[in-house]
Amino acid sequence: MQSMGVEEKNRQPAPARQDVTDEAIFKVAKEIVVKFIEVGRLTPSSFEETFDRVYKAIRRTVRSQ
């Protein structure tokens, strides 16, 4: 019987990949954009363009493999 090293004993199985819903992406994008407005980095007049860019960046990130 082979002995396992400490690293192998403590290794956790990889979590099952869960798909991220469009709703979850929307919520994260909204929170980011709202925070930008709160800290003065974004004005409400540029909300639409910025929200679109943030949403697409998050979607691209979570959908890539």
C-alpha positions as CSV (number, residue, x, y, z in Angstrom):
1,M,0.0,0.0,0.0
2,Q,1.4,3.4,-1.0
3,S,1.6,6.1,1.6
4,M,0.1,9.4,0.7
5,G,1.8,12.7,1.3
6,V,0.2,15.3,3.5
7,E,-0.7,17.4,0.4
8,E,-2.6,14.4,-1.1
9,K,-4.4,13.6,2.1
10,N,-5.7,17.2,2.4
11,R,-6.6,17.7,-1.2
12,Q,-10.3,18.3,-1.6
13,P,-12.1,17.1,-4.7
14,A,-12.8,19.9,-7.2
15,P,-16.2,21.3,-6.7
16,A,-18.8,20.5,-9.4
17,R,-19.0,23.2,-12.0
18,Q,-22.2,25.2,-11.7
19,D,-23.5,27.3,-14.5
20,V,-23.9,30.9,-13.6
21,T,-27.4,32.2,-14.5
22,D,-28.1,35.4,-16.5
23,E,-29.9,36.7,-13.4
24,A,-26.8,36.2,-11.3
25,I,-24.7,38.0,-13.8
26,F,-27.2,40.8,-13.9
27,K,-27.2,41.2,-10.1
28,V,-23.4,41.3,-9.9
29,A,-23.2,43.9,-12.7
30,K,-25.8,46.0,-11.0
31,E,-24.0,45.9,-7.7
32,I,-20.7,47.0,-9.4
33,V,-22.3,49.8,-11.3
34,V,-24.3,51.0,-8.2
35,K,-21.0,51.0,-6.2
36,F,-19.3,53.1,-9.0
37,I,-22.1,55.6,-8.7
38,E,-21.9,55.7,-4.9
39,V,-18.2,56.4,-4.9
40,G,-18.5,59.1,-7.6
41,R,-16.7,57.2,-10.3
42,L,-19.8,57.1,-12.5
43,T,-22.7,59.4,-13.2
44,P,-26.2,58.3,-13.7
45,S,-26.1,59.8,-17.2
46,S,-23.5,57.3,-18.3
47,F,-25.2,54.4,-16.5
48,E,-26.6,52.6,-19.7
49,E,-23.3,52.4,-21.5
50,T,-21.3,51.5,-18.4
51,F,-23.8,48.9,-17.3
52,D,-23.7,47.2,-20.7
53,R,-19.9,47.1,-20.7
54,V,-19.7,45.7,-17.1
55,Y,-22.5,43.1,-17.8
56,K,-20.7,41.9,-21.0
57,A,-17.3,41.7,-19.2
58,I,-18.8,39.6,-16.4
59,R,-20.7,37.3,-18.8
60,R,-17.5,36.8,-20.9
61,T,-15.6,36.0,-17.8
62,V,-18.0,33.4,-16.3
63,R,-18.8,31.8,-19.6
64,S,-15.2,31.2,-20.7
65,Q,-13.7,27.9,-19.9
